[in-house]
Amino acid sequence: MRKQRIFWGLFFIAIAAVMIANQLGMLGGFSMMQLVLGMLFAAMLVKSALYRSISGVLFAAACLGSVFAEELGIGAWAPWTLLSIALFLSIGFHFLLQPKKKYVDHGQAHSFSKSVEHVSDDELSFHTSFGESIKYVNSNALEKAYLTCSFGSMKVHFENAGIQEEAYLYMDVDFCGVDLYVPKNWQVVNRMHTSFGGINEKNHNAADGNAPRLILSGNLSFAGITITYI
C-alpha cells in the first residue's frame, strides 16, 4: 500500500509540473488534455509492467498510441484498430503464457463450458478460461487458494469455509468477472494490483478485531471482482 501511495503521489505531482511547464510554453504542440491522458496511460503502462500484467501493458500502450496518434502518424488506426490489436495480442499471449500453478488444480473450464464443483482441501487452485465456473469451498481450515480467470466468469463460495487465523487468496484475472461470497464475520484485506478494473463490496461485514482474515493479492486487468458478505 505504501508503494501505491508513493507511485500515485509522484504521478499527480508530475501532472502539476507538466501543467506549469505547459502554461510557460515549454511543451508547445500538445494540448493539455493530451499531456494529462498521456501521463495517465504511461503510468498505467509502467504499473502494469512492474506487476507483469501483459494485457495491462498492451492496452495502456494502445490508449497511449491513440492519444498521440496524429503525432505518430497512425491517426487512421486510432482508437479501435489499436484496441483490437491489443485485445488479440492479449488473447494470444494468454494461451502462450499460461500462469504456473502453485497448487493442485481442482477444476478447469474451457471452450465456453460451465462447471460446478465442491472442494474441501486447505490449499486450492482454480482456473477458468473462456468459460463459466462455480466453486463451493468447504474447507475447515483454508490456508491458501490460487485463482486464475480470463475471458470468462467465476463464482467462488466461501460461506461454508473456515479460517483459523488468516488465509491467502492469490488472483490473476483478466477480461472477466469474479464473484466472491464470504462470511460476514471474515475480514477481507485487499492487496490487489489493478489496471483498468475494480473491486466492489456488497453488504456489510460484521468482523471484529479478532476476525479471520482473507488476504487478497495478485493482478487484475480489465476485469471486475465483487465481494458479497453473506
Steps between C-alpha positions, in 0.01 A plus 500: 500500500787736575648442154160573347473830685852599397434409137177697468630784714792550263264464204276789605801714588630432148164608353525828689855549365382432145216752541750764613735422211209514254389841630857626458496390135763233551286219354375656181309290250311284748167580661463481875254213457754304298768552761281398794360194322844410374643510851207298633539222244879508534460452876262210435752348260784525752282365782385207286859424397614500863233244587552302177150554368534446127144606416539812715817595313345437159184697562685786669729515195197494267337786692827692503533453124142623452571819694803583285379332180533808279851575622600137444347491153248229586187713514308248288570230758358676802330399708321180395772339291755555775264365767414199283869424450552520876204268558617230260858523625370459855306188402800359315741560786246356742514164321877509457582607853264313729572583865691236690281330756617507860266231628308202371240613246155392618302616201520650155250643257584554133330562168205687644409211728337523842614304802380466859726354764517442876846487661619463856881513490693758702709602195311556175556604142230597249536590134229614259559617144230577244237345721294529814566320826351486849709379793371410846780498755427284806846501659505505878841668521560680170858618465573586136311526175623591153245625248550583133220612274505653155235565238232337711341514842550330833298487819668375816290429809688516831194521728545139615878527539702565813823688569711448811659846501571609146496361147649627176314525171725579205310604187611559143194625310473655154193591293258324729269527797567332834248478785617411849245407767649518849362473855409826671733426787807494274725799445606538136835675447547635149858500371412459132680690226242631251527633145180609327282309745339522840392321816154553650354388831136420570333490842695571818721262689476457876867430560668607822867532586540125545319402182656253253673681217479421129790680333457573129806551282591473134419686179174621348483640146185598310297299747273539798487327837186514716522401867164414657477449875251232600 
